[in-house]
Amino acid sequence: MTNISAVIITKNEELNIERCIRSMRGIADEILVVDSFSTDKTEEICKGLEVRFIQHEFQGYGPQKQYAVSEAKYDWILSLDADEELSEELCESIRNVKQKDIDPKAAYSFSRKNYYCKKLIRFVGWGHDTKTRLFNRKFANWSNNLVHETVDTSQLGNVEQLTGDLRHYTYNSVEQHKQKITGYAKLGAMEIATSGKQYSKPVILVKTAYRFLLEYIFKLGFLDGYYGFKISQMDALYVYLKYSGGEK
């Protein structure tokens, strides 16, 4: 039997965190929440659910998730975002993995279904979404990216996709999405500034237009209707803000 630590990072996730934690009951041998000093009821909810709860200053998504991994009790890590939950089928797949003598250099990815304003999004680049979320921290860890972090699997021999879905409840409103991408853009702009790169206004406008056309037209976002348009619009805004220095 393989012991698993489930790790979640949070900041004001009172609307999501209970659903996420409950979906991992019976799967994780430890549930660890690393919180960036929430001002809502996140801490109260977590402590009521009797999980390990610690606080740590947020310094970017990759570094924060890696800090959470370092604080976990077990080497096998199940990493979820607070706005995600495991489906029953995916829970059963993870149970089957736990019962095996797992190759420590293996890792497991999940198919993710993305919901926007409670609507399942099938296109706009969100319809075929796969994330590596179960891994051994001795051989895989989070990248240092401040935003759009990924699990580095370069030392692994195999990444197997498990059956079942990871359900991702992205935004409850378009305004919430806009606020979030503004924060993401500031982090992305910091990474660009650190690299020393600069982009002219025409280049930024081309990148912005390309992102919108890529998602809305070529990735068939128009088939998702109004929300497909808004996602494409918000992602184009993210590109514009990111390459413009993070400011409107």
N, C-alpha and C positions, 0 to 999 in steps of 0.2 A: 504494500500500500504506500503510495506516494503522498506526502503531506504538502499542502498548497497554502501559500499566503495570498489572500486577495488584497490588493492595494487600490485605493481610490484617492484622488486629490480633489479638494473642494474649496470653494469660495462662494458663500451665499447660495447654497443648493438645497434649501429647505423644501422646494417643490419636487425634487428628484431623488434625494439621497435615500429615503426609506425604500422606495421601489427597487433601487439598485442593490441595496444591502440584502433585502429579503430574497432577491433572485439568486443569491449566492449561498443561502442557508443550506446546509447539507452537502455543499461542494467544497467550500473552503474550510481549512482547519484553523485559520486565523483570518479575521477581517480587520485591516488597518486603514484608517482614514487619516490622511495628512491634510490639515486645513490651513488655509492662508488667512487666519484671523477673521472668520465670518462675523458679520454683524446681524445676521438673521437667526433663525432657530436651528441652523445646521448642527451646532454643537449639542444642543439639547436633544435633538432627534437621535443623533449618533449614540450619545451616552445612554439614552433610553433603550436603544437596541443592543447595548452591551458589547460594542466593538472597541478595539483599541483606538484611541483618539489622541492625536498629538498635533501641535501647531508649529508651523515653520514658515518663515517669510518667503513669499513667492518671488522667484528670480527667473521665471520663464518656465514654459511647460515641460520641456525636456529635462532641465535640471531638477524641477520639482518632482517629476515622476521618478527620476533616478534616485533622489533623496528618499522617496517612499520605499523604493525597492531596497535600498541599503538598510532601512529600518525594519524590514520584514523579518520574521522569525525563521522562515523556511526558504530554501534556495529556489524552489519552484514557485513562480510568480504568476498569478492571474490578475492582470491589470485592466481595470474598467474605468471609464469616465462616469461621473455621477449621473449623467443623463442617459446612461445605458442600462440595459438589463438582459439577462440570459433567458432565452426561451426554454421551455421544458425539454425540448429535443436536444438542445445544446447542453443543458445540464446533464442529461443522460450520457451524452458523448464524453463529457469531462469525467463523469463517474467511471466510465469504462477505462479511460486513460489512467485514472488514479489507481485502479486495480492491477495495472500492468507493471512490469519491471521496465521502466521507461529509460530509453537511451538518453543520457544527460545532455547530449548534443542535438537532441530533437527539439522542435518547437511546434506550436499549433496555432493555426490561423482560424478565424471565424468569418463567415459571411455576415455582413451587416446590412440590416434594413433601416433606412433612414426615413423619419417622419418629420414633416414640417407643418406647423400649425395643425397638428393631428392628422395630416394627410400623408399617406405613403407615397414617397417620391420614387418613380421608376426610371427616370431618365436624368437629364442634366448632369451626367457624370456620377450620380449617386446610386444608380441602379445595380451596379456590379462592384460593390464595395467589399473588399476583404482586408481584415486587419489581423496582424500577429499579436496575440494577447496572452498566450500561455507559454512560458519559457523558463529555462534554468538560468538564474542570474550569474552563474559562473561562466557562461558561454555567450550570453546575449544580454544587452542592456539598452536603455533608451539613449537616443542621440542627444546632443547638447543643444539642439535647435530651440530657440526661444518660443517658436510657434511652428505648427505643422511637424511635430516631433514624430519619429518612427523608432521601432525596435531594430537595432543593428543585429542582423542575422548572419553577418559575414563569416563568423566562426562555426556556423552550424552546418551539419551534414544534410539535414532534412527539415522542411517545414510542411507539415501535413494539415490539410484543411479538415476540420471536424464538421459533422452534419449538425444541422440546427442553425438558428439565427441569433445574432446579437442585435437587439432592438435599440435603436438610437433615436431618442426624442429630442430633436435639435433645438427648435425655437417655438415658443408659443405665440409669437407675433412677429410681424415684419420689423417693428420698431426694436424689439429685443435683438433680432438678428443684426440690425444696423449698429446698435450699441456694441455688440460683441465683435463685429468685424472691425470697428474703429479701434478697439483694444488690440486685436490681432495685428492690425496695420501698423500700430505704433511699435510693437515688438519686431515686426518684419523690417520696419524702417531702421530700427536699432542695429539689426544684423547687417543691413546694407551699409550703414554708416561705419560699422566696425570693419567691414571689408575694404572700405576706401573707395567704393564705386560711386559714380554719379551718373544720372540719367537726364537727358535734355527733355524739355516739354513735349516735342513731337514724338520722341520715343515712348514717353509715358502714355501719351494719347493712343498710340498704336497698340501698345500692350493692353491698355484698357479695352479698346474696341475688340481686339482679338479675343480676350477672355470672354466678353459677352457673346460674340458670334460663335465661339467654340462651344460654349455650354448651351446657348439657346437654339442654335441652328444645327451645328454638326453633332452635338451630343443629344439632340432631339428634345431639348428642354421645353419647346413649345407644346409637346405632347402632354406635359404635366400641367398645362393650362396656366392660370394666373400665377400660381406659386412657382411654376417653372420659370416664368418671366421674372418674378421678384428675386428668386435665388440667383439667376444669371445677372440681374442688375446689381444685387448686393456684392456678388463676387467680383464684378467689374469695378465697383466702387472700392473694394478692398485693394485691388491691384493699383488703382489710381492713388489711393492714400499711402500705400506702402512705398511706392517709388517716388512720391512727392514729399517724403519725409514724415509721413504719419499724420499730417494736418490737412484739414479741409481747405 
